[in-house]
Amino acid sequence: MAFGLGLSFFMNGPVGFFYGALGILIAFALFGILWFAGMLGAGDVKLLMAFSALSGAAGVVGQKPLTFSLDLALLSILVGGALAICILFVTGRMKPFIRKFYRFLLTAVTPGLETEFPVADARLKMPFGISIAVAAVWLWFGNPLTRWGISLWS
């Protein structure tokens, strides 16, 4: 985080430092809740905060400083979803996942049935830090969200 804040200050002065600090706060607000709920590890949250500290320097590569952290969060989730699907296929768990998800949807929309929430297998872990790192590099060298026509924050 210190490196990101320093780079943001070096590139854009106090305004860059401010945007870097704001990026850290946005990342903590978005993913700190997931850590508190036990859905993410503290290392994942800190990694996202460290990359978000680069928000102040993001203008140098053509990114909007204020939206850099938000784009990073969204892209991390999209990359993480793709990685999760790959892990489900590789471990042979895609069929049971689809079955559980189907039962959840069926019970959620059918009147009179109690909603059957899928239970996650505690033995399965997904390295979300990889998703964050891939998303950060991808975002830094060209925002794929804008190329895909996704502009949620402007």
Residue, then its C-alpha position, 0 to 999 in steps of 0.5 A: m500500500a505504501f508503494g502504491l501511495g508513494l507512486s500515486f504521489f510521485m505521479n500526480g502530487p497530493v491529488g494522486f495521494f488523495y486518490g490512492a488513499l480513497g482507493i484504499l478506503i473503497a477497497f476496504a469498504l467493498f471487501g472488508i465486509l466480505w472478510f468480516a463475513g468470513m467469505l474472503g481472507a484478510g490477505d485478499v482484502k489487503l492485496l486489493m487495498a494495495f492495488s487500489a492504492l495505485s488509483g492516484a497513478a491510474g491517470v497516467v495510463g489513461q484510467k479514471p482515478l476515482t473508478f479504478s478501485l471500483d473497476l478493479a473490484l468488479l473485474s476481480i469478481l468476474v475473473g474470480g467467477a471464471l476461475a471458480i468455473c474452471i476449478l469446478f470443471v477440473t475437480g469434477r464438481m460442476k454437475p453437483f454445483i449445477r444441481k444445487f443451484y437449480r434446486f435453489l432457483l426452483t425453491a426460490v421461485t416456486p410458491g409454497l416451497e421453502t427456499e433451499f440454499p446451497v451449502a458450500d463444501a468447506r473443503l474447497k478453497m479458491p485462491f481469490g488473490i490470483s483473480i485480484a492480481v490478474a484483474a489489476v494487471w489487466l486493468w492497468f494495461g487497458n481497461p477491458l470493461t470499457r472495451w466491453g462497453i461496461s461503464l457503471w461508474s461514470 
